[in-house]
Amino acid sequence: MHADPLTEPVPGLEEALAAVDGFDALLTDGLLRPRAAQAGDLFAFADAVAGTPLATRVGEAAEKTAAGAAGEEHFVALAAARTALLGSVHDALTERVHAATGRTPAEDVPRPAGGGDPVNVLAAARSWLCDLARTGWRGLDHEIVSGAAPVVSAMLPDPSLRRLAVLLDGLATELAACCPGAALERVPVRRWADLWSRALLLTLPGAADVATTDTVTGRLLPLGVDLHEHATAVQAQVHAVLEPADGGTARLVRASVSAPKPDTVVGAGLWQLLRPHMSLLAAVGEGGTMDLDGMPVTAEGDLIWDDALARTGGPADPFVTARVVLPTAAGAAPAPLDRHPARIATPVFLEGYAVSHEDHGLTFTVAGHPLAVDTDRIPAAGPLTPENVAASAACIGLLRWDAGAFRVQPLAVETTVRKKSLAIHAGSWAGGTTDKAGVKGEKAATDAVAVLRERAGRLLRA
């Protein structure tokens, strides 16, 4: 990989992000009656999409909002403009990633027309989100936040609306925990604006539809596991290379599994919650492959995992895969609403770098160019540590963009321990482990779950 494209300035990036920041500040205070000074930021935001197909609608939306007379269609236009600006940032950054990795950009896949979603419940969700926009994050109270509950309840039984329902439920839960908004010391401005604009666009009929899925048959070569943990949920996302059985071009794919969790289950115990739902985790932990037969896959490269369509294959060293197969593997084009800089997570392989310790953390110097290392993303549910990364000579990671710069999130490293080369993976404990720390964590999780089941049983018997 060549790091120089990742360190060069991206024309127009700062201006696009400044326009988004200006709108997000407006959303923080509320769009009901913007002050005169804020109206200037609103029109600057509209100017940022001048010359695009959105220009007319966003210009009208800015005028109506500045006058305090905006309706739902105007807020939708503003959300679309914000999404488009961040999408342009995503595309510009992705071009740099392609230049650094040498991969060919993936072609967009035609999306379904859609339109079969229940209109009434989508309109109710849109109404609640527009009320949020008028109030702003500083004006939050429990009365307005509670308006999401009946909408979410109406959506959850319908599988086609579950994606939006979970998003609305998560946003409402975060907002409720921060009420009243006027008392907040710090507002997560970008995050809440991201969730709001995405949710608002998903209320448009057909917006949540995904491109028609295909099926794949071939050998799956895991690269590493990215573990996402929340107080009440956990997700493991396996990044891998698929070698098609027909001899076609290898492609990058992902397979994800999620599970609800009690907040007392942490660390290595998380794998206990995930293993029953995906046999792939055992293969990852053992350094093996999986043979797939007709496994569904989306246009974005996400495998819709079904254990019945996979069987355990032979052994495969992820570092051999990263050195030999990864450089020529084809990627996939993201869905339109997924074009956001925070969603960039491209598998890369690095070696021959120098490691330095800066005030802000570790840095890999690749061919004379610095690349920050995001050790905060290393999960506690595995043996990989920042110390291992600092002593490494090779790294499989995810290339991300955060806080204005590209960063690499380590998934696995090769290091030397007692004069022997050793590979350490963040997902080594996914299928089970004999490591003392892993065994201790699993036992603690087992005890915690047993206690919770006993308490639940008492409540049911009461």
Buried (B, 14 or more C-beta within 10 A) or exposed (E): BEBEBBBEEBEEBEEBBBBBBBBBBBBBBBBBEBEEEBBEBBBBBBBBBEEEEBBEBBBBBBBBBBEEEBEBEBBBBBBBBBBBBBBBBBEBBBEBBBBBBEBEEBEEBEBEEBEEBBEEBBBBBBBBBBBBBBBBBBBBBEEBBBBBBEBBEBBEEEEEBBBBBBBBBBBBBBBBEBBEBEEBEEBBBBEBBBBBBBBBBBBBBEBBBBBEBEEBBBBBBBBBBBBEBEEEBBBBBBBBBBBBEEEEEBBBBBBBBBBEBBEEBBBBBBBBBBBEBBBBBBBBBEBBBBBBEEBBBBBBBBBEBEEEBBEEBEEBEBBEBBBBBBBEBBBBBBBEBEBBBBBBBBBBBBBEBEBEEEEEBBBBBBEEBBBBBBBEBBBBBBBBBBEBBBBBBBBBBBBBBBEEEBBBBBBBBBBEEEEEEEBBBBBBBBBBBEBEBBBEBBEBBEEBBEEEEEEEEEEEEE
